[in-house]
């Protein structure tokens, strides 16, 4: 990575982290309100049928 690309990359990582924190907070709210199965399915890794 070139030094002049660092600020752009850092900004992208910060935005991604904010997005992920919002998503996590939403999933926690769903679990707290009884939507646990739905929230668990959303976070469970998807596997392809064999």
Biopython code that builds the backbone (N, CA, C, O; Angstrom):
import numpy as np
from Bio.PDB.StructureBuilder import StructureBuilder

atoms = [
    (1, "UNK", "N", (0.853, -1.174, 0.000)),
    (1, "UNK", "CA", (0.000, 0.000, 0.000)),
    (1, "UNK", "C", (0.893, 1.229, 0.000)),
    (1, "UNK", "O", (1.875, 1.321, 0.736)),
    (2, "UNK", "N", (0.521, 2.141, -0.832)),
    (2, "UNK", "CA", (1.293, 3.379, -0.929)),
    (2, "UNK", "C", (0.908, 4.315, 0.220)),
    (2, "UNK", "O", (-0.240, 4.321, 0.663)),
    (3, "UNK", "N", (1.866, 5.098, 0.695)),
    (3, "UNK", "CA", (1.567, 6.019, 1.803)),
    (3, "UNK", "C", (0.421, 6.986, 1.507)),
    (3, "UNK", "O", (-0.323, 7.356, 2.416)),
    (4, "UNK", "N", (0.272, 7.395, 0.260)),
    (4, "UNK", "CA", (-0.809, 8.329, -0.055)),
    (4, "UNK", "C", (-2.188, 7.665, -0.053)),
    (4, "UNK", "O", (-3.205, 8.358, -0.080)),
    (5, "UNK", "N", (-2.233, 6.321, -0.021)),
    (5, "UNK", "CA", (-3.497, 5.585, 0.036)),
    (5, "UNK", "C", (-3.965, 5.361, 1.469)),
    (5, "UNK", "O", (-5.119, 4.990, 1.686)),
    (6, "UNK", "N", (-3.101, 5.576, 2.438)),
    (6, "UNK", "CA", (-3.414, 5.273, 3.833)),
    (6, "UNK", "C", (-4.624, 6.054, 4.357)),
    (6, "UNK", "O", (-5.511, 5.436, 4.947)),
    (7, "UNK", "N", (-4.708, 7.366, 4.177)),
    (7, "UNK", "CA", (-5.881, 8.078, 4.711)),
    (7, "UNK", "C", (-7.216, 7.563, 4.158)),
    (7, "UNK", "O", (-8.201, 7.468, 4.889)),
    (8, "UNK", "N", (-7.239, 7.238, 2.877)),
    (8, "UNK", "CA", (-8.455, 6.716, 2.269)),
    (8, "UNK", "C", (-8.814, 5.356, 2.858)),
    (8, "UNK", "O", (-9.979, 5.085, 3.147)),
    (9, "UNK", "N", (-7.822, 4.519, 3.032)),
    (9, "UNK", "CA", (-8.054, 3.177, 3.591)),
    (9, "UNK", "C", (-8.516, 3.268, 5.035)),
    (9, "UNK", "O", (-9.426, 2.544, 5.440)),
    (10, "UNK", "N", (-7.906, 4.142, 5.811)),
    (10, "UNK", "CA", (-8.299, 4.316, 7.210)),
    (10, "UNK", "C", (-9.748, 4.796, 7.287)),
    (10, "UNK", "O", (-10.525, 4.302, 8.104)),
    (11, "UNK", "N", (-10.105, 5.747, 6.448)),
    (11, "UNK", "CA", (-11.480, 6.256, 6.439)),
    (11, "UNK", "C", (-12.465, 5.137, 6.093)),
    (11, "UNK", "O", (-13.536, 5.053, 6.693)),
    (12, "UNK", "N", (-12.119, 4.290, 5.146)),
    (12, "UNK", "CA", (-12.987, 3.178, 4.765)),
    (12, "UNK", "C", (-13.134, 2.181, 5.913)),
    (12, "UNK", "O", (-14.226, 1.671, 6.163)),
    (13, "UNK", "N", (-12.030, 1.906, 6.611)),
    (13, "UNK", "CA", (-12.088, 0.981, 7.750)),
    (13, "UNK", "C", (-12.917, 1.543, 8.895)),
    (13, "UNK", "O", (-13.663, 0.809, 9.543)),
    (14, "UNK", "N", (-12.792, 2.837, 9.146)),
    (14, "UNK", "CA", (-13.576, 3.471, 10.204)),
    (14, "UNK", "C", (-15.064, 3.387, 9.864)),
    (14, "UNK", "O", (-15.877, 3.067, 10.731)),
    (15, "UNK", "N", (-15.422, 3.669, 8.626)),
    (15, "UNK", "CA", (-16.824, 3.596, 8.220)),
    (15, "UNK", "C", (-17.354, 2.169, 8.320)),
    (15, "UNK", "O", (-18.485, 1.955, 8.757)),
    (16, "UNK", "N", (-16.546, 1.197, 7.919)),
    (16, "UNK", "CA", (-16.958, -0.201, 8.016)),
    (16, "UNK", "C", (-17.192, -0.583, 9.470)),
    (16, "UNK", "O", (-18.162, -1.273, 9.787)),
    (17, "UNK", "N", (-16.318, -0.143, 10.343)),
    (17, "UNK", "CA", (-16.478, -0.449, 11.769)),
    (17, "UNK", "C", (-17.765, 0.166, 12.314)),
    (17, "UNK", "O", (-18.496, -0.489, 13.057)),
    (18, "UNK", "N", (-18.047, 1.408, 11.954)),
    (18, "UNK", "CA", (-19.296, 2.056, 12.402)),
    (18, "UNK", "C", (-20.510, 1.274, 11.922)),
    (18, "UNK", "O", (-21.462, 1.058, 12.672)),
    (19, "UNK", "N", (-20.465, 0.853, 10.663)),
    (19, "UNK", "CA", (-21.581, 0.085, 10.104)),
    (19, "UNK", "C", (-21.762, -1.226, 10.860)),
    (19, "UNK", "O", (-22.885, -1.621, 11.172)),
    (20, "UNK", "N", (-20.668, -1.888, 11.148)),
    (20, "UNK", "CA", (-20.737, -3.161, 11.858)),
    (20, "UNK", "C", (-21.215, -2.962, 13.303)),
    (20, "UNK", "O", (-21.951, -3.799, 13.825)),
    (21, "UNK", "N", (-20.811, -1.879, 13.945)),
    (21, "UNK", "CA", (-21.278, -1.596, 15.296)),
    (21, "UNK", "C", (-22.786, -1.348, 15.304)),
    (21, "UNK", "O", (-23.484, -1.800, 16.213)),
    (22, "UNK", "N", (-23.292, -0.631, 14.295)),
    (22, "UNK", "CA", (-24.746, -0.401, 14.206)),
    (22, "UNK", "C", (-25.478, -1.718, 13.982)),
    (22, "UNK", "O", (-26.526, -1.960, 14.582)),
    (23, "UNK", "N", (-24.933, -2.560, 13.127)),
    (23, "UNK", "CA", (-25.554, -3.853, 12.858)),
    (23, "UNK", "C", (-25.573, -4.717, 14.118)),
    (23, "UNK", "O", (-26.579, -5.360, 14.416)),
    (24, "UNK", "N", (-24.478, -4.732, 14.846)),
    (24, "UNK", "CA", (-24.407, -5.499, 16.087)),
    (24, "UNK", "C", (-25.420, -4.990, 17.100)),
    (24, "UNK", "O", (-26.095, -5.784, 17.755)),
    (25, "UNK", "N", (-25.533, -3.678, 17.236)),
    (25, "UNK", "CA", (-26.493, -3.101, 18.169)),
    (25, "UNK", "C", (-27.916, -3.504, 17.782)),
    (25, "UNK", "O", (-28.725, -3.827, 18.651)),
    (26, "UNK", "N", (-28.223, -3.488, 16.495)),
    (26, "UNK", "CA", (-29.553, -3.881, 16.029)),
    (26, "UNK", "C", (-29.814, -5.351, 16.331)),
    (26, "UNK", "O", (-30.906, -5.697, 16.784)),
    (27, "UNK", "N", (-28.851, -6.210, 16.095)),
    (27, "UNK", "CA", (-29.018, -7.631, 16.387)),
    (27, "UNK", "C", (-29.203, -7.867, 17.880)),
    (27, "UNK", "O", (-30.012, -8.703, 18.281)),
    (28, "UNK", "N", (-28.464, -7.140, 18.701)),
    (28, "UNK", "CA", (-28.635, -7.271, 20.147)),
    (28, "UNK", "C", (-30.034, -6.843, 20.570)),
    (28, "UNK", "O", (-30.641, -7.474, 21.435)),
    (29, "UNK", "N", (-30.554, -5.764, 19.960)),
    (29, "UNK", "CA", (-31.918, -5.324, 20.267)),
    (29, "UNK", "C", (-32.924, -6.415, 19.895)),
    (29, "UNK", "O", (-33.854, -6.693, 20.652)),
    (30, "UNK", "N", (-32.730, -7.026, 18.731)),
    (30, "UNK", "CA", (-33.639, -8.083, 18.296)),
    (30, "UNK", "C", (-33.627, -9.252, 19.272)),
    (30, "UNK", "O", (-34.682, -9.785, 19.614)),
    (31, "UNK", "N", (-32.454, -9.649, 19.716)),
    (31, "UNK", "CA", (-32.344, -10.749, 20.667)),
    (31, "UNK", "C", (-33.019, -10.373, 21.983)),
    (31, "UNK", "O", (-33.732, -11.188, 22.570)),
    (32, "UNK", "N", (-32.800, -9.151, 22.447)),
    (32, "UNK", "CA", (-33.385, -8.703, 23.703)),
    (32, "UNK", "C", (-34.911, -8.663, 23.627)),
    (32, "UNK", "O", (-35.584, -8.840, 24.642)),
    (33, "UNK", "N", (-35.454, -8.436, 22.450)),
    (33, "UNK", "CA", (-36.904, -8.351, 22.301)),
    (33, "UNK", "C", (-37.513, -9.684, 21.876)),
    (33, "UNK", "O", (-38.668, -9.733, 21.452)),
    (34, "UNK", "N", (-36.747, -10.757, 21.988)),
    (34, "UNK", "CA", (-37.288, -12.076, 21.707)),
    (34, "UNK", "C", (-37.121, -12.542, 20.280)),
    (34, "UNK", "O", (-37.672, -13.580, 19.913)),
    (35, "UNK", "N", (-36.404, -11.838, 19.487)),
    (35, "UNK", "CA", (-36.178, -12.258, 18.105)),
    (35, "UNK", "C", (-34.906, -13.057, 17.980)),
    (35, "UNK", "O", (-34.223, -12.984, 16.959)),
    (36, "UNK", "N", (-34.579, -13.814, 18.996)),
    (36, "UNK", "CA", (-33.320, -14.535, 19.055)),
    (36, "UNK", "C", (-33.087, -15.481, 17.899)),
    (36, "UNK", "O", (-32.003, -15.487, 17.316)),
    (37, "UNK", "N", (-34.083, -16.279, 17.555)),
    (37, "UNK", "CA", (-33.903, -17.254, 16.477)),
    (37, "UNK", "C", (-33.626, -16.547, 15.164)),
    (37, "UNK", "O", (-32.770, -16.973, 14.389)),
    (38, "UNK", "N", (-34.349, -15.464, 14.916)),
    (38, "UNK", "CA", (-34.153, -14.706, 13.689)),
    (38, "UNK", "C", (-32.760, -14.074, 13.674)),
    (38, "UNK", "O", (-32.067, -14.111, 12.657)),
    (39, "UNK", "N", (-32.356, -13.498, 14.799)),
    (39, "UNK", "CA", (-31.046, -12.858, 14.879)),
    (39, "UNK", "C", (-29.928, -13.888, 14.773)),
    (39, "UNK", "O", (-28.907, -13.635, 14.135)),
    (40, "UNK", "N", (-30.119, -15.052, 15.398)),
    (40, "UNK", "CA", (-29.096, -16.096, 15.322)),
    (40, "UNK", "C", (-28.924, -16.571, 13.886)),
    (40, "UNK", "O", (-27.801, -16.796, 13.435)),
    (41, "UNK", "N", (-30.020, -16.723, 13.173)),
    (41, "UNK", "CA", (-29.941, -17.161, 11.783)),
    (41, "UNK", "C", (-29.203, -16.138, 10.935)),
    (41, "UNK", "O", (-28.488, -16.498, 10.000)),
    (42, "UNK", "N", (-29.377, -14.872, 11.259)),
    (42, "UNK", "CA", (-28.718, -13.815, 10.489)),
    (42, "UNK", "C", (-27.215, -13.816, 10.721)),
    (42, "UNK", "O", (-26.456, -13.424, 9.834)),
    (43, "UNK", "N", (-26.773, -14.248, 11.894)),
    (43, "UNK", "CA", (-25.353, -14.208, 12.205)),
    (43, "UNK", "C", (-24.661, -15.544, 11.985)),
    (43, "UNK", "O", (-23.431, -15.605, 11.965)),
    (44, "UNK", "N", (-25.421, -16.606, 11.821)),
    (44, "UNK", "CA", (-24.852, -17.938, 11.629)),
    (44, "UNK", "C", (-24.219, -18.017, 10.237)),
    (44, "UNK", "O", (-24.825, -17.580, 9.258)),
    (45, "UNK", "N", (-23.008, -18.572, 10.141)),
    (45, "UNK", "CA", (-22.381, -18.721, 8.824)),
    (45, "UNK", "C", (-23.239, -19.620, 7.935)),
    (45, "UNK", "O", (-23.783, -20.627, 8.389)),
    (46, "UNK", "N", (-23.348, -19.250, 6.695)),
    (46, "UNK", "CA", (-24.133, -20.041, 5.756)),
    (46, "UNK", "C", (-23.276, -21.155, 5.204)),
    (46, "UNK", "O", (-22.106, -20.965, 4.873)),
    (47, "UNK", "N", (-23.887, -22.319, 5.113)),
    (47, "UNK", "CA", (-23.191, -23.464, 4.532)),
    (47, "UNK", "C", (-23.943, -23.899, 3.293)),
    (47, "UNK", "O", (-25.168, -23.804, 3.223)),
    (48, "UNK", "N", (-23.204, -24.370, 2.334)),
    (48, "UNK", "CA", (-23.854, -24.837, 1.115)),
    (48, "UNK", "C", (-24.231, -26.297, 1.286)),
    (48, "UNK", "O", (-23.518, -27.050, 1.949)),
    (49, "UNK", "N", (-25.350, -26.705, 0.691)),
    (49, "UNK", "CA", (-25.760, -28.106, 0.786)),
    (49, "UNK", "C", (-24.748, -28.989, 0.075)),
    (49, "UNK", "O", (-24.165, -28.609, -0.940)),
    (50, "UNK", "N", (-24.559, -30.155, 0.623)),
    (50, "UNK", "CA", (-23.576, -31.089, 0.059)),
    (50, "UNK", "C", (-24.237, -32.084, -0.824)),
    (50, "UNK", "O", (-23.568, -32.950, -1.388)),
]
sb = StructureBuilder()
sb.init_structure("model")
sb.init_model(0)
sb.init_chain("A")
sb.init_seg("    ")
for serial, (resi, resn, name, xyz) in enumerate(atoms, 1):
    if name == "N":
        sb.init_residue(resn, " ", resi, " ")
    sb.init_atom(name, np.array(xyz, "f"), 0.0, 1.0, " ", f" {name:<3s}", serial, name[0])
structure = sb.get_structure()
